[in-house]
Amino acid sequence: MSGRDLRLDLFRGIANWAIFLDHIPNNVVAWITTRNYGFSDAAELFIFMSGYMTSLVCANIMIQRGFVAGTSWLMRRVWRLYVAHIFLFVLYVAVIGHVAQSYANPELINEFNIAGLLHNPFDVLTQGLLLRFKPLNMDVLPLYIVLLAGMPPILWLMLRLPNATMLGSLCIYFVARDLGWNLSSYPRGAWYFNPFAWQLLFVLDAWYTVAAIRLRPLTNSRALRYVGAAYLLFSLVMTMTVHIPYLANELPKWLFDAFNPNDKTNLAPYRVVHFVFFALFVTRFLPRNWRGLKSRILQPLIKCGEQSLNVFCSGVLLSFLAHFILETGSRTVWTEILVSVAGLSLMTAVAYFVSWSKTLDIPRPLFLAGRTGKDASNAANSDDTETSTNRPTWLGRIGFSHER
């Protein structure tokens, strides 16, 4: 049996699909995504799941081969993400510019925040390489790159002083929110996803992994589940007030103003709490050995999570094309459904193609070293190949299991 936890791939796939749908403005299909039913959304899910899997692999390497080896692996991962971001940046800008010019629609240039390239291309391209200039819908990967680049010392501390490291992360989070710390953007403003705030999710998943055994009595308690269910219901009501004005009028103004607008940039505490309770229920009621994870209907989502980087990049590009098609054509509910399904299908096709193409690079000795063809394929075709091995991980050494 492979050591890979398919739940992680499933929810990364869900996050990728949701991000694509949410990036299409006024899309009726986007009503199926979590942002409409609670404080947190697919961004938290994507960052948390991606950070968890990468941190898991890197910490395992640090335990087995040392800090330098773990840092080296992580920096290669950061470089890969950076190259993917730059390639997507160039392709995205070129496609938007070509479409705007070909269809005499200059508003697209301003709408997708690439007008600066027309007036000052060299400075804008330089700032793009420095991750300070970002077109619309290209904020997630720069955040992920910056957070991963800062993970080696955090993981080193987490393996030795987990509670102190978690406390330090919380301090940075609250101080950054209070003092307005953020990274600057070009030509003005700050990052849409504040790294000083969003680092909390990265550190939180690593801390929970280390402290899971000690926290198990708490996470399994019935009282906490009742509190979590009540909070998720409260989050649903407060989120619905944005869509239902009558409901908003029935609430005290101070209560409505406390949660609206929903502070995504600085990762408001209520978003963190909502995501934590959501994750608690998922891990509690969706065990790792759930047979549904092998069902055919979930395989496209799992495959999209397995090839998360390629799927995410294709989703960003496809969301622009979907938006353009809907804005210039006959926009109806059916066309929105058709365009959304077509985009999700293309993203899934990308995932299966990339997975298949990676199997062509499997060295023949791998099949002769005690692995079955399926195990070898799983080990080679994932974005996080180290997680597919059957070697004892650092979690096993501290007694943690992914099992529910």
C-alpha positions, 0 to 999 in steps of 0.5 A: 500500500502506498504511503500517500494520503489521498485526502491531501490530494483530494482537497488540493484538487478541490482548492484548484477547482474552486480557485478557477471558478472563483476567478470567473466574476459573477459565475453561477457555478462558483456558488458551489465553492466554500467562500459562499458558506463560511469565512475561509475559502479555497485560498486557505485550503490551497496554502494549508494543504500545499504547505503541509505536504511540502513541510512534511517532506522537508522535515522528513529529509531534515531528520534523515539527512540533516538540515542542509539536505532538507534546505537544499530540497526545499530551495529546489522546490522554491526555484521550481515554483518561481520558474513556473510563476515567471513562465505563467506571468509571461504567458498570462500577460501575452494572452491578455494583451493579444486578446485585448488587441485582437478584439479591440478591448483595451479595458482588459488591460486595465482590468487585469492590471497590466497597463503598466507594461505599455508605459514602462515595460522594463521596470514592470518586468523587473518588478515582476521578476522580484514578485512585486508586480502581479497581474490580477489573479496571480497573487497566490504563487508569490505568497507560496514562494515567499512562505516556502523560502522562509520555512527551513529555519522554522522547520528546524525550530519546530522539530526542537521547540514546537510550542515556542515556534508556534507562539513566535508565529502567533506573535508575528501574526498579531503584530503584523496585523496591529502595525500594518506590516506587509510587503510593498507592491509595484507601482503602489500598495501592498501584497493582496496576501500579506505574508506576515499574516499568512505564515500562520497557516504554514506554521500551524500545519507543521505544529499540529503534525508535531503535536498531534498526539498530545492534541488528540484528546482535545480534537476528539472531544465531543464538546469541541465538535459542538463548539465547531459546529456552532461556529461553522453555522454562525459563519454561514449566517454571517456570510449569507448576510452579504448575499441576503440584504434582508438578513443583514438588516436583522443583525446588529450593525456592530455584529455585521461590521465586525465581519464585513468586509471579510479581511482576506489580505491580513487573514482575519482571526475569524477566517483562521478559526473557521478553517481550523474547525473545517479541517477538524471535521474533515479529519474526524469524519473522513478517515484516510482509509475511506473507500470513497477515495478509490471511487472513480468519481473522485479520481479527477479531483485527486489527480488535479491535487496530485499535479497541483502546480500544473493544474493551478497555472492552467486554471489561472490562464483558463479563468481569464479565457472563461471570463472573456468568453462570457463577457463578449458572448451571450451570457446565460446560466447555461453558458456559465455552466458550459464554460466552467465545465469546459475549464475544469475538464481542461484542467483535469486533462492537463493533470492526467497528461502531466501524470502520464508524461512523468511515467515516461521518465521512470528509470527502468531499475525502479521496476526491478527494485522491489516495486510494482509498476503502480507503486513506481508510477505513484512515486514518480508522477506526483508533485511531491515525490518524496511523500510517495515512498514507503520509508519511515517518515519523521512522523513515524519516529515521533509516533504520529499517524495520518490515520483518523 
